[in-house]
Amino acid sequence: MKVSTNITTFDEHLTERYGERGTSKRTEFEIKAKAFLIGEVIKSERHLANLTQEQLAEKIGAKKSFISRIENGKADIQLSTLYRILEFGLGRKIELLVH
């Protein structure tokens, strides 16, 4: 991999490393990054609620390993599952914002 010394922004770094927006490599990276971000939000909210992964899993009828995979960005979850985790499991409200 060649390294460019002219990169000045994070977006330029992503373009250098993964290609332009819309390419399959860049899209795959962005999907994985969003999954990781969702997992971090769930983990943070779970900690604020003073719940273990096992307790959260029990509240929503899932397995601890499933919560672990979500929090580590390793599971592709459906919106209904995200809703169930955040609203029923953690007592939070979801708002969808599209830019």
Backbone as a printed PyTorch tensor [residue, N CA C, xyz], in Angstrom:
tensor([[[  0.8490,  -1.1670,   0.0000],
         [  0.0000,   0.0000,   0.0000],
         [  0.8950,   1.2300,   0.0000]],

        [[  0.6550,   2.1470,  -0.9040],
         [  1.4290,   3.3810,  -0.9230],
         [  0.8890,   4.3360,   0.1360]],

        [[  1.7620,   5.1330,   0.6840],
         [  1.3820,   6.0910,   1.7140],
         [  1.5550,   7.4910,   1.1490]],

        [[  0.4980,   8.2750,   1.2140],
         [  0.5400,   9.6440,   0.7290],
         [  0.8610,  10.5740,   1.8850]],

        [[  1.7320,  11.5320,   1.6550],
         [  2.0630,  12.5120,   2.6940],
         [  1.2610,  13.7910,   2.5270]],

        [[  0.3580,  13.8270,   1.5470],
         [ -0.4160,  15.0330,   1.2870],
         [ -1.8150,  14.9810,   1.8900]],

        [[ -2.1180,  13.9770,   2.6810],
         [ -3.4440,  13.8480,   3.2880],
         [ -3.5750,  14.8660,   4.4130]],

        [[ -4.6830,  15.6240,   4.3890],
         [ -4.8850,  16.6420,   5.4250],
         [ -6.1670,  16.4540,   6.2180]],

        [[ -7.0980,  15.6500,   5.7180],
         [ -8.3510,  15.4480,   6.4420],
         [ -8.6110,  13.9570,   6.6150]],

        [[ -9.5000,  13.6400,   7.5510],
         [ -9.8590,  12.2500,   7.7680],
         [-10.5480,  11.6780,   6.5380]],

        [[-11.3980,  12.4670,   5.8870],
         [-12.0750,  11.9910,   4.6810],
         [-11.0590,  11.6600,   3.5900]],

        [[-10.0170,  12.4560,   3.4690],
         [ -8.9650,  12.1610,   2.4960],
         [ -8.2500,  10.8590,   2.8570]],

        [[ -8.0520,  10.6380,   4.1490],
         [ -7.4330,   9.3860,   4.5940],
         [ -8.3100,   8.1940,   4.1940]],

        [[ -9.6220,   8.3040,   4.4440],
         [-10.5290,   7.2150,   4.0840],
         [-10.5240,   6.9730,   2.5830]],

        [[-10.4970,   8.0380,   1.8080],
         [-10.4650,   7.9030,   0.3490],
         [ -9.1770,   7.2180,  -0.0850]],

        [[ -8.0650,   7.6050,   0.5030],
         [ -6.7740,   6.9910,   0.1780],
         [ -6.7730,   5.5030,   0.5260]],

        [[ -7.3430,   5.1750,   1.6780],
         [ -7.2980,   3.7950,   2.1770],
         [ -8.3850,   2.9010,   1.5820]],

        [[ -9.6230,   3.4360,   1.4490],
         [-10.7750,   2.6070,   1.0600],
         [-11.4020,   2.9900,  -0.2690]],

        [[-10.9520,   4.0590,  -0.8750],
         [-11.5050,   4.4830,  -2.1560],
         [-12.5580,   5.5710,  -1.9920]],

        [[-13.0440,   6.0420,  -3.1010],
         [-14.0570,   7.1040,  -3.1130],
         [-15.3680,   6.6040,  -2.5160]],

        [[-16.1740,   7.5360,  -1.9890],
         [-17.5100,   7.1930,  -1.5110],
         [-18.2930,   6.5550,  -2.6560]],

        [[-19.0160,   5.4990,  -2.3200],
         [-19.8160,   4.8080,  -3.3330],
         [-19.1490,   3.5750,  -3.8980]],

        [[-17.8320,   3.4430,  -3.7010],
         [-17.1730,   2.2220,  -4.1570],
         [-17.4820,   1.1010,  -3.1680]],

        [[-17.3970,  -0.1260,  -3.6260],
         [-17.7710,  -1.2470,  -2.7570],
         [-16.8610,  -1.3510,  -1.5360]],

        [[-15.5740,  -1.1090,  -1.6940],
         [-14.6490,  -1.1940,  -0.5570],
         [-14.9720,  -0.1230,   0.4830]],

        [[-15.2500,   1.0870,   0.0270],
         [-15.5670,   2.1820,   0.9560],
         [-16.9080,   1.9350,   1.6390]],

        [[-17.8980,   1.4780,   0.8810],
         [-19.2190,   1.1950,   1.4510],
         [-19.1190,   0.1100,   2.5090]],

        [[-18.3610,  -0.9390,   2.2440],
         [-18.1760,  -2.0210,   3.2190],
         [-17.5340,  -1.4820,   4.5000]],

        [[-16.5230,  -0.6380,   4.3560],
         [-15.8960,  -0.0340,   5.5360],
         [-16.8990,   0.8030,   6.3240]],

        [[-17.6750,   1.6350,   5.6390],
         [-18.6270,   2.5120,   6.3190],
         [-19.7270,   1.7200,   7.0290]],

        [[-20.1650,   0.6220,   6.4580],
         [-21.1630,  -0.2350,   7.0980],
         [-20.5930,  -0.8180,   8.3900]],

        [[-19.3680,  -1.3180,   8.3300],
         [-18.7330,  -1.8820,   9.5200],
         [-18.5000,  -0.8100,  10.5800]],

        [[-18.1430,   0.3880,  10.1570],
         [-17.9200,   1.4860,  11.1050],
         [-19.2240,   1.8660,  11.8050]],

        [[-20.3220,   1.8900,  11.0830],
         [-21.6290,   2.2080,  11.6900],
         [-22.0590,   1.1120,  12.6530]],

        [[-21.8180,  -0.1450,  12.3050],
         [-22.1490,  -1.2530,  13.2020],
         [-21.3500,  -1.1300,  14.4970]],

        [[-20.0720,  -0.7700,  14.3820],
         [-19.2410,  -0.5740,  15.5650],
         [-19.7820,   0.5760,  16.4150]],

        [[-20.1670,   1.6730,  15.7730],
         [-20.7040,   2.8280,  16.4880],
         [-21.9920,   2.4770,  17.2250]],

        [[-22.8790,   1.7470,  16.5870],
         [-24.1290,   1.3220,  17.2380],
         [-23.8060,   0.4550,  18.4480]],

        [[-22.8490,  -0.4400,  18.3060],
         [-22.4360,  -1.2810,  19.4270],
         [-21.8970,  -0.4640,  20.5880]],

        [[-21.1300,   0.5660,  20.2870],
         [-20.5870,   1.4320,  21.3350],
         [-21.7000,   2.2070,  22.0510]],

        [[-22.6950,   2.6430,  21.3120],
         [-23.8330,   3.3450,  21.9270],
         [-24.5770,   2.4080,  22.8630]],

        [[-24.8310,   1.1930,  22.4030],
         [-25.5400,   0.2150,  23.2390],
         [-24.7220,  -0.0970,  24.4900]],

        [[-23.4330,  -0.3040,  24.3310],
         [-22.5720,  -0.6020,  25.4770],
         [-22.5900,   0.5540,  26.4860]],

        [[-22.4870,   1.7650,  25.9860],
         [-22.4950,   2.9350,  26.8590],
         [-23.8170,   3.0650,  27.6090]],

        [[-24.9200,   2.8830,  26.9060],
         [-26.2380,   2.9740,  27.5360],
         [-26.4480,   1.8370,  28.5430]],

        [[-25.9140,   0.6690,  28.2310],
         [-26.0150,  -0.4610,  29.1550],
         [-25.2520,  -0.1610,  30.4400]],

        [[-24.0750,   0.4100,  30.3060],
         [-23.2910,   0.7810,  31.4910],
         [-24.0210,   1.8430,  32.3160]],

        [[-24.6170,   2.8280,  31.6450],
         [-25.3800,   3.8630,  32.3550],
         [-26.5640,   3.2690,  33.1180]],

        [[-27.1240,   2.1890,  32.5690],
         [-28.2600,   1.5250,  33.2070],
         [-27.8060,   0.5070,  34.2600]],

        [[-26.4920,   0.4000,  34.4490],
         [-25.9200,  -0.5500,  35.4130],
         [-26.3870,  -1.9840,  35.1800]],

        [[-26.3690,  -2.3810,  33.9090],
         [-26.7500,  -3.7400,  33.5480],
         [-25.5470,  -4.4750,  32.9750]],

        [[-25.4900,  -5.7660,  33.2270],
         [-24.5020,  -6.6020,  32.5590],
         [-25.0690,  -7.0040,  31.1990]],

        [[-24.2160,  -7.5580,  30.3600],
         [-24.7060,  -8.0680,  29.0810],
         [-25.7450,  -9.1500,  29.3190]],

        [[-25.5130,  -9.9760,  30.3000],
         [-26.4430, -11.0560,  30.5980],
         [-27.8010, -10.5160,  31.0610]],

        [[-27.7920,  -9.4940,  31.8950],
         [-29.0500,  -8.9060,  32.3720],
         [-29.8230,  -8.2690,  31.2240]],

        [[-29.1200,  -7.5510,  30.3530],
         [-29.7730,  -6.9340,  29.1990],
         [-30.3550,  -8.0140,  28.2910]],

        [[-29.5840,  -9.0490,  28.0400],
         [-30.0540, -10.1420,  27.1860],
         [-31.3220, -10.7610,  27.7640]],

        [[-31.3380, -10.9770,  29.0590],
         [-32.5090, -11.5700,  29.7080],
         [-33.7410, -10.6700,  29.5590]],

        [[-33.5450,  -9.3550,  29.6780],
         [-34.6700,  -8.4180,  29.5650],
         [-35.3190,  -8.4460,  28.1900]],

        [[-34.5250,  -8.7220,  27.1560],
         [-35.0720,  -8.6810,  25.7970],
         [-35.2560, -10.0670,  25.1870]],

        [[-34.9800, -11.1150,  25.9580],
         [-35.1630, -12.4750,  25.4530],
         [-34.1060, -12.9060,  24.4650]],

        [[-32.8630, -12.5160,  24.7280],
         [-31.7550, -12.8850,  23.8420],
         [-30.6720, -13.5840,  24.6660]],

        [[-29.5980, -13.9610,  24.0000],
         [-28.4590, -14.5750,  24.6780],
         [-27.3760, -13.5210,  24.9160]],

        [[-26.6000, -13.7260,  25.9680],
         [-25.5020, -12.8180,  26.2870],
         [-24.5330, -12.7000,  25.1120]],

        [[-24.2730, -13.8160,  24.4400],
         [-23.3310, -13.7990,  23.3180],
         [-23.8150, -12.8870,  22.1850]],

        [[-25.1370, -12.7940,  22.0190],
         [-25.6920, -11.9040,  20.9940],
         [-25.4300, -10.4480,  21.3580]],

        [[-25.6360, -10.0850,  22.6260],
         [-25.3550,  -8.7130,  23.0750],
         [-23.8750,  -8.4150,  22.9010]],

        [[-23.0290,  -9.3640,  23.2350],
         [-21.5930,  -9.1870,  23.0820],
         [-21.2130,  -8.9340,  21.6290]],

        [[-21.7720,  -9.7310,  20.7080],
         [-21.4730,  -9.5400,  19.2800],
         [-21.9370,  -8.1790,  18.7910]],

        [[-23.1000,  -7.7220,  19.2610],
         [-23.5980,  -6.3970,  18.8620],
         [-22.6590,  -5.3150,  19.3810]],

        [[-22.3050,  -5.4160,  20.6560],
         [-21.4440,  -4.3850,  21.2530],
         [-20.0540,  -4.3440,  20.6290]],

        [[-19.6300,  -5.4510,  20.0390],
         [-18.3250,  -5.4930,  19.3830],
         [-18.4080,  -5.2500,  17.8800]],

        [[-19.6030,  -4.8650,  17.4070],
         [-19.7760,  -4.5620,  15.9890],
         [-19.6970,  -5.7740,  15.0980]],

        [[-19.9430,  -6.9610,  15.6490],
         [-19.8100,  -8.2070,  14.8970],
         [-21.1430,  -8.7870,  14.4610]],

        [[-22.2420,  -8.1190,  14.7900],
         [-23.5660,  -8.6330,  14.4200],
         [-24.3180,  -7.5630,  13.6410]],

        [[-24.9760,  -7.9820,  12.6000],
         [-25.8150,  -7.0930,  11.8120],
         [-27.2320,  -7.2180,  12.3590]],

        [[-27.7010,  -6.1920,  13.0680],
         [-28.9990,  -6.3060,  13.7320],
         [-30.0840,  -5.5900,  12.9520]],

        [[-31.2890,  -6.0800,  13.1110],
         [-32.4430,  -5.4520,  12.4850],
         [-32.8760,  -4.2490,  13.3220]],

        [[-33.5990,  -3.3460,  12.6820],
         [-34.0960,  -2.1730,  13.4060],
         [-35.0010,  -2.5730,  14.5640]],

        [[-35.7800,  -3.6270,  14.3780],
         [-36.6620,  -4.0730,  15.4530],
         [-35.8530,  -4.5410,  16.6590]],

        [[-34.7140,  -5.1610,  16.4130],
         [-33.8450,  -5.6000,  17.5060],
         [-33.2200,  -4.3960,  18.1990]],

        [[-32.7770,  -3.4230,  17.4340],
         [-32.2200,  -2.1990,  18.0070],
         [-33.2610,  -1.5060,  18.8740]],

        [[-34.4790,  -1.4430,  18.3820],
         [-35.5870,  -0.8520,  19.1300],
         [-35.8110,  -1.6130,  20.4350]],

        [[-35.8460,  -2.9380,  20.3460],
         [-36.0880,  -3.7620,  21.5320],
         [-34.9880,  -3.5690,  22.5700]],

        [[-33.7320,  -3.5140,  22.1290],
         [-32.6150,  -3.3380,  23.0610],
         [-32.6860,  -1.9780,  23.7450]],

        [[-32.8150,  -0.9240,  22.9460],
         [-32.7500,   0.4220,  23.5140],
         [-34.0170,   0.8200,  24.2560]],

        [[-35.1660,   0.5380,  23.6950],
         [-36.4060,   1.0120,  24.3110],
         [-36.8880,   0.0910,  25.4310]],

        [[-36.9150,  -1.2130,  25.1910],
         [-37.4110,  -2.1310,  26.2230],
         [-36.3080,  -2.5350,  27.2020]],

        [[-35.1310,  -2.8140,  26.6640],
         [-34.0390,  -3.2670,  27.5220],
         [-33.3950,  -2.1830,  28.3450]],

        [[-33.2670,  -0.9890,  27.7460],
         [-32.5290,   0.0860,  28.4170],
         [-33.3780,   1.3000,  28.7570]],

        [[-34.6460,   1.2910,  28.3790],
         [-35.5310,   2.3980,  28.7200],
         [-35.2030,   3.7100,  28.0260]],

        [[-34.6040,   3.6430,  26.8550],
         [-34.2550,   4.8380,  26.0760],
         [-35.2390,   4.9880,  24.9200]],

        [[-35.2370,   6.1450,  24.3030],
         [-36.0600,   6.4020,  23.1260],
         [-35.1520,   6.5590,  21.9110]],

        [[-35.6010,   6.0200,  20.7960],
         [-34.8470,   6.1270,  19.5510],
         [-35.4480,   7.2440,  18.7070]],

        [[-34.5750,   8.0700,  18.1520],
         [-34.9670,   9.0740,  17.1690],
         [-34.1360,   8.8370,  15.9320]],

        [[-34.7540,   8.8250,  14.7840],
         [-34.0490,   8.6040,  13.5350],
         [-33.8460,   9.9390,  12.8570]],

        [[-32.6030,  10.2090,  12.5140],
         [-32.2410,  11.4650,  11.8470],
         [-31.5440,  11.1280,  10.5340]],

        [[-32.0730,  11.6450,   9.4540],
         [-31.4790,  11.4110,   8.1440],
         [-30.9650,  12.7330,   7.6080]],

        [[-29.7000,  12.7230,   7.1770],
         [-29.1000,  13.9470,   6.6360],
         [-29.1500,  13.9310,   5.1320]]])
